[in-house]
Amino acid sequence: MERKFLGGVLLLLTLLLASQEMVVHVDARMCDTPSRLFRGLCLINRNCDNTCRVEGFPDGHCKGLRRRCFCSRPCRP
């Protein structure tokens, strides 16, 4: 009786772990737009991120050789 119960629990755990491995996460592609409000060299991502949030974007980062601030959002289909 105990063996059957233990075997059932092990089978259940195996199926649970296998189902977790099959989950696929798909990240949306991000589109960048130059910030309209940020001025000067973009050296700290946090400053750019804060400016982009004021502009209505969820994210911002410094990018490129000229160190400009770019705001990011998921691309629209």
Legacy VTK file of the C-alpha trace (Angstrom):
# vtk DataFile Version 3.0
C-alpha trace
ASCII
DATASET POLYDATA
POINTS 77 float
0.000 0.000 0.000
2.767 2.443 0.954
4.699 1.578 -2.208
1.745 2.398 -4.448
1.196 5.702 -2.653
4.876 6.633 -2.880
4.960 5.626 -6.562
1.910 7.791 -7.258
3.477 10.783 -5.502
6.721 10.367 -7.443
4.807 10.103 -10.728
2.835 13.240 -9.885
6.004 15.186 -9.036
7.669 14.017 -12.253
4.701 15.162 -14.339
4.632 18.497 -12.508
8.328 19.123 -13.161
8.009 18.064 -16.809
5.108 20.451 -17.356
7.147 23.337 -15.924
9.895 22.684 -18.463
7.435 22.953 -21.360
6.354 26.516 -20.520
7.793 28.907 -23.092
8.052 32.609 -22.368
7.922 34.871 -25.400
9.185 38.402 -24.899
7.697 41.110 -27.045
10.093 42.912 -29.343
11.007 46.370 -28.034
10.933 49.490 -30.217
13.201 52.443 -29.381
12.367 56.113 -29.890
14.702 59.037 -29.154
13.600 60.989 -26.086
12.125 64.424 -26.813
12.770 65.874 -23.357
16.233 64.547 -22.417
19.026 67.063 -23.029
22.801 66.572 -22.953
24.901 63.412 -22.839
23.152 60.324 -21.559
25.595 58.816 -19.083
23.297 57.291 -16.457
20.478 54.985 -17.560
18.369 55.857 -14.518
18.131 59.523 -15.560
17.064 58.512 -19.054
14.582 55.990 -17.659
12.967 58.647 -15.440
12.647 61.076 -18.356
11.098 58.376 -20.556
8.559 57.537 -17.856
7.525 61.217 -17.790
7.052 60.973 -21.564
4.770 57.944 -21.087
7.181 55.135 -21.976
7.749 52.131 -19.695
11.560 52.096 -20.091
14.550 54.151 -21.216
18.291 53.631 -21.720
21.423 55.363 -22.981
22.571 54.168 -26.376
24.969 54.814 -29.221
28.284 56.523 -29.755
26.729 59.948 -29.171
25.207 58.667 -25.868
21.613 59.650 -26.538
18.582 58.712 -24.470
16.189 56.270 -26.126
12.760 55.386 -24.772
11.471 51.833 -25.241
8.071 50.205 -25.458
6.776 46.928 -26.897
6.341 47.210 -30.668
2.784 47.397 -31.938
1.706 44.672 -34.361
LINES 1 78
77 0 1 2 3 4 5 6 7 8 9 10 11 12 13 14 15 16 17 18 19 20 21 22 23 24 25 26 27 28 29 30 31 32 33 34 35 36 37 38 39 40 41 42 43 44 45 46 47 48 49 50 51 52 53 54 55 56 57 58 59 60 61 62 63 64 65 66 67 68 69 70 71 72 73 74 75 76
